[in-house]
């Protein structure tokens, strides 16, 4: 039995009204008027209209030079972790060719997309880590051209974000944000070349732009508000639980934060601690409404029920604070990423540990994982029949299989080879 000790004030957030229509209009305008439309929307939404949105090498060097040495060292350290993990992912993927039967060769190749667009959000807070996740991973995959966009923040250049993009290996850096940036990368303008795949998080408008452009370009994920779910037993430290819940609630006022526990005492203490911590938390204007409107504490009978319920939520981040956290690896299957034990936290995944933080939300974890090096690769196949006897036998089989579906043209492609290589009759020949 599951009982809500704290229920959300709202079950879901519909988002701003008119998002779909606004985004569609901007995309259509950028498609029609190119750079002129991009500039107009940048002036309107960001009060930003430089001579060129693309930063030159000299401008990048000048901006990077303003970033403190410690920050540059930290960016390099984090990117080294992201790069190492992405490389291990790539190394796990192998091209292969196999002779499935005498004279028939089948193969598989992993080919990187030619160009990728990385969107690194700005808005109220610079999300420097998103540059690591999108640009570094794309370059490890072998993408030839990575165009990276980030908006100015209240009219200022986000120097640390630019540094992160540059150090990650971005080939082009644009100080440009919002739907206009995503649309420009997807459809191309006079000065911004189109890309094959878009990656990176963003607000509701950016997410909707990616949704509308999907198909014309590839995308990493359909993104929604950040989510955290903690599974905890009575061995968990309630203060750690409360702090970790709020660490993700600060992403935005619509970010769900959920605790599932088999300890009534822990549930009550965590609720009390969250309320106390929020009083002087600098980001309480986001974290407070998120906890009030989307926070949940659910009491269950045992951990088996906790894991089953957590799978039903299928959240982006699932943190396991139990005596035996690794049991979640076999007990659970619906999550974007697991964080096992008190020494681990979701914030490590967001910022420093090396795994990718672009993860599925809104129950998408039921059918997909997060952004990884393979997202930038196209897994393609090839076929070669080297034996006349094998081609003739395949031709006979193809003829029968295709005619079963009434595809006479397909059947005749097989008939021709059976006829040419082993003399089978062609009753339909002209």
PyMOL commands that set and color helices and strands:
alter all, ss='L'
color gray80, all
select helices_A, chain A and resi 19-33+35-46+57-64+69-91+129-141+159-168+178-187+204-213+238-249+264-278+284-294+303-313+325-331+346-351+364-366+373-376+388-404+408-422
alter helices_A, ss='H'
color red, helices_A
select strands_A, chain A and resi 3-6+96-101+104-112+115-119+145-150+172-175+197-199+218-219+228-232+257-261+295-299+317-321+337-340+377-385
alter strands_A, ss='S'
color yellow, strands_A
deselect
rebuild
show_as cartoon
